Amino acid sequence: MRLTGYADKFGVHPGDTVKFYVNCDGPAEYAAEVVQMINGDTNPRGPGFIEKPIAADVNKTYAGRKQIIHGGSYGFVPDAKPFQVESFTLQCWIWPTTPKTHPRYWKHGAQGLVTKWSKDKGYGLFINEDGFVELRINEHKITTGAPIRDHAWHFIAATFDAATGDVTLYHEPQVVYALDPVIEPVTATIAAKIEHSPIPVAIAAYVDTLSDDPLAQSSLPAGVVFTGKYNGKIDSPRICKKALSRFEIEQMKGGAQPGLTERRNSGPTGALSEVIVAAWDFWDGIDTIVAKDNGPYRFDARLVNCPTRALTGYNWAGQNFDWKHAPKEYGAIHFHDDDVDDARWSADIEWTVPAEIKSRFYALKLTTSEGDEDYIPFWIVPKIGEEQSKIAVMVPTISYMAYANEHVACNAGGAELFIYRVPIMQHQNMFLAEHREYGGSIYDTHTDGSGICLSSRLRPILSIRPKYDHFLAQAPWQYPADLHLIYWLETMGYEYDVITDEDVTYDGIARLENYNVVITGSHPEHNSGTQLDALHNYTQRGGRLMYMGADAWYWVHSFHPAYDDLGRGVVTEMRRCESGIRTWRADPGEYYHQGTGELGGMWRYRGRYLHSVAGVGMSSEGFDISSYFSRTSESLDPRVSWAFEGIDYDEKLGNFGLVGGGAAGLELDIVDTMLGSPPHTLAVATSAGRHTEAYLLVMEDFGFNQQGLDGTTHPRVRGDIAYHETPNGGAAFSFSSIAFCGSLPWNECKNNISTLVGNVLNRFMADGPLPPPPADAIKHRGRADYESPALASRA
């Protein structure tokens, strides 16, 4: 993959400009062409890959240039005279996660903690290659010789007295076990005067070089290349311009605490406060990308690549679990050597979108004469009040970001057991395995094993590509799967607009209210609260919702406000908490988002059941084969029987398809009135009893493991196609399977799934409220009165 790129926006308004950033690593030139995406699936049993060239002034050949991502998070402060000390004390708390890496590991070496050191000049605290605490003064290296325990708090400090040359290095584990050796302070004397370079102070890294190489311009600050990226937490780093006594070091743990009065707090003595250079308090400004310095010079550090905040510090007492209630116990920042928030590439192409262009799925297609190819997706979204259609397709871009650059295919040890076959890798999987600087998905763990909870769209997202088959399905997933729906809309001749859930998050009901019907993608799993508010308000006011997939409204997401100056929805955050389908889980006390402060995890555990949005909610998943639906007696109810015009009662609904061979597969939703489905919901079709042992009940639906939780036996392992009315002539129709859209294109869209969806869409897109239900449908219903379609007999 010598061609990769990204755009500065997901959704672009007609008349606005979109920028594209391209890495062309090797070829001298590449061709760029704007295309409309219609079908992204290369499966020969379907319509095949379809794109439509779009006339654009940017369609031409461009000179190629390599651009790289400087991955890994750190903090920096530009060089300033107070940092050019003669004597010093450095101190901080650390909770390292990879103090020593295995020789066969992809990357290992010294890690910076608090440094102003490069190429044997300067000073700094490090973890060296052997996993020991190390102080560097110019070329001199003083170490404790004691291995650092991983995933544990340690207090680290070092002093240097320029007048005497005396050095003291402290390594003090917070917990000392019965058989741990005592780590005594290390003392030494060196004849050295600190040589200062015009480099920044770094936290969680150190400066490798100052460079005018073009590849260094995407580092921050531009031209300063950092290395030695640290994995682990740091809390309360301090720099003083004097070799402090051990007692004074203890006093400095409290920080600078300016504004000392007899009624406020105890801080450093007057003499001690005079020697403070910087006292960073990471608990201050958790929702920012600035590390606050409360010392006299206010040397606030810029945080690069969005390290994880709102994490428990060395002094967490285990009584407050929301960082907003005890911020001083959340003074830790977890840095990772593979964090990325912005590739920071230089723009290669800028396209001003024509004002008259249709709202559709688009991409910038990149090719070389040597066979290289990449697509950079984006969506043309009409401005509010300038809608082009009665139909809106809501693209689940938050979910695209959650799955962005997923490494599970390569890194999950049990992938074969999970999908009941050997995973087939794509070029993207192999490239990402070699280029961790491109970042991972929220389904992945960092190189140190901690969960990834932040994802940026300002980087090449190689999983959002046409022609990409996901290892779980060995078929399209997310973006290319949603193109099955787009192909169907285009083939059936519908006019539609495209909006994104990013737009709905920021614009609310105004983004939806001018449409008669909103159609979701196949897998809108990850959602913001304002998006769900807008969907609820839309359907309550007479809007119609067609939910085309499954496993929606599942995880709590928020956009980090610190990146709003770069555009909408730049960085999304999610914390995997105590339940739900999790590839990792957050540690206790770390469930609340750093950007918005809201509780993460599942919407279900925020009291917002999945089933309340569209009438169904996640029940099971499996990844071997897909099955089909059968109509239930409730499909004969006059409230909904119109949806099955042209479909016989005994027809197998979707016993065909491009995703697993059927319409009911991968992940499935069911009706459950006890979990929020409106009591009048009709389960009009079900796949009950038609799944394999690979399909398993979601863990939040049972209390402990036992036999009988799979698709061959458990009644909740199924999918239910469902319908319910909402006030003011609105309604929701839910198809409850991620594989469902893969059946739409089958046989050139001449099939019963296509007929069903067409019947629903034709009614939902019509002007005015839906026809009222029969008078006898208006009656009191209890939630416990509902009978599961898995148990009900068919008429």
C-alpha positions, 0 to 999 in steps of 0.5 A: 500500500504505497498510496494512502490518504484522508480528507479534512471532512466527512460531510461536505456541503455543496459549495464548500471546499474539501482538502485531501492529504495523500501519501505517495510512497515510491511512485513519482506521480499518481492520478486523482479522480472524484467518483460517486460510490454505488457498490463497493462489493467485488463478490461475483454473485452480486452486481460487482464493483460500481463507481461513477466518474464525476467531472471535477477540476481536480481530476488530474495527475499529481506529483507523488510525495511521501508523508508519514505519521509521527505516532505516539503521545507526549507533551512538550513546552518550547525552550525557555530560559528558566529550563536552562538550569545549572542545578535541578530536581526532577520528580514525578509519579509513574505507572509504567506498562512496558518498562522493558520490552521483549527483543522480539517485540516490534519496538523497544528502547529507552523511554522519556519521562521528563526530559530536556535531553538530546544527543548527549546534551541536556538532562532528563529522567528516563526508563532505560533499555533494561527497564531501570530508572535512569537520569541523564546529564549530558553523556552521563547516565546514572541508574538504580539498577532495579527493574521497575514493576509494570502496572504499579505506581512508583515515585521517581526523583533525581537531584543534581547540584552543579556546585558539588557535582552530587547526584541522587536518584530515587526510585520508590515503589508505592507498594513494597511486597514482603520479598521485594529488595529494598531500593536505596537512593543512588548517589554519584558525583559527576564533573559536568556542566549541563549543555543546553540545546534549543529543544523543547522540554518533553513529557513522556518522550525525548527529542531525537533531532531537529530537522528540516526534512519534509517528513519532519514537518508533520511532527509537532512542533514541526521539525522537532522529531521526538522518540522514546515514546513512553507507555504508561501513566505519569502524574505530577511532574515537577522541575526545580532549579535546585538540588532539593533535600528529600524533605523538600522533594516531599513538599513538592509533591503537592505542587506549586499551589499559588495564592497561598493564604492562611485560609486556603491550603498549605503549599511550598515555603517561600524559599522553595517556591522561588526555585520552582520552574514547572509544576504540572498538575494533570488533574487540572483541565482534564477535558483539554489537550493542555497539561496545566502548569500551576508554577510561576511561569505557567509553562502549560504543555501541549499534549500531542496525539491525545493521550488518555486522561480522566484516569486514576492517579497515584492517590486515588482512594477508590471512593469517587468513580467520577473524575469530576467529583475528585479531580485531584485523584485523577492527575494521571495521563496515560501516554502510548507509543501508538496514539494518534489524533491528527496525521498533520500532513500537508494538503495535496488537493483541494476541491470546491464542491459544485453548488448543484451537486447531488448529495451522495456517497463520494470518494477521491480515487487515487491510482498510479500506473504501477497498479497502486490504488486507494479511495478516500471517502467523503459525503456530500451533505445538503445544508439545512433548509436546502434538502434535495429529497424526502429520504435521508440516508444517515451514514453511521460515521461514528461507527466507522470511526470506532472500527477505524484501522481495526487490528483485531484480524491480526492481533486476536489470538482466538480469531479462528474460534470466533468466526469458525474459519481461518480469517482471510486478510486484506492488504489493509490488515497487513499494512496496518500491522506494520504501521502502528503509527496509523493508529488502531480502532476502539476494538483494539488495544495499544501496544502496552495492552491497554484499551484504545478509547479514542479514535480520530478521523484525521488520518487514513482510515483504511478500513473505510474503503470499497472492495474491503472485506472484513475478517469477521464476515469475509464480506463487506462490513460497515462502509462497503456493506452500506453501499449495498443499500446505496446500490439498491436505492440507485437501482430502484430509482429513489432520490435520496440525500446523505447525512451523517450521524456526525451532522445529527450530533451537532445539528440535532432535530434540525438535521432530520425534521425536513425529511419524511423518512430517515434510513440508517446504515447496516451497523449504527452501533456507536452513537452520541446522546444528542444523536439519540435525542434527535432521533427520538424527537424526530419519530415522536413528531411524526418522522419515520425511521427505517433501521436497516441493520442491527447492534445499533444504539449500543455504545456511548460516544462523545466527540472531544471538544478540544478538537472543535477548532479543526472541524466537527467530530474529529476525535470520538471517545468511548469507554468499555465498562462493566458489560457489553461485547468488549475486546477490552474493559476500562479499569475501575474509576475510569468509566467517565469520558475525558472530553465531556465528563459523561459516563461511558459504556453501554447506553443500556446502563445509562437507562437508555435501552436500545429497544426504545429507539427503533423497537428492537435491541441487540440479542446475539452475534455469530460469524459463520453463516447467515440464515433467513426470516419467516413471517409471523402471524403478526405480519397479517395484522392490518396495521402492517400487512401492507408491508408484505404485499407481493410476498407470500406468507410462507416465503423464506425471507432472505434465504440468499444474500452477499453477507453469509448467504442470508438476510439474518446474520452476523449480529441480530436484534429482537423485540423485548418489551421488558427492555424498552420495545413499545408494548404495541410493537409487532414482530412481523418476522423472525429467524428463531431456531435457524442459527448455529452454535456459532451464534451466542447470546450477548453477555448483558442478557444473562447472569452467569455462563451455562450451557444452552446460550447458542443459536441451536437452543436459546430462544433469544438468539434470533432476529426479529423484523419489527414495526411500531407506530410513533405519535403524530403519524410516525413509525419505525420499521426495523430489519434487525440484522447486519447481513440484511442489506446484503440481500437487497442487491441479490438477483438485480434487486428482484427478490422478496427482501427488496420487495419488503423494503420497497413497500416500507419505503414507499409508504414512509416517504409519502407526504403527510402522516401515516394512515391511522391504525384501526380503532381496535388497535388502541388499547391498554397493553402491559409490557409483560403481556407480550409473547416472544415470536420464538415461542408464538405459534405461526398462524 
